[in-house]
């Protein structure tokens, strides 16, 4: 995943389906969360949320919104979680 995710970001202009981009960004955001890269995870998950809203998948958008809120809280935290 660490090797493939950056390559998919380079191909994002060729991928026009918002659902596909939402899934890619969701997986990347979750991977970045596991690596404790909170600000990058927040960006990826936020883009995933927007893409899910754009394609009309409100159930999945709601789930991703929870991840966005979590990443936002953690990225602004001054507590060392590592």
ABEGO torsion letter per residue (X at the ends): XAAAAAAAAAAAAABABAAAAAAAAAAAAAAAAAAGBAAAAAAAAAAAAAAAAAAGBAAAAAAAAAAAAAAAAAAABABBAX
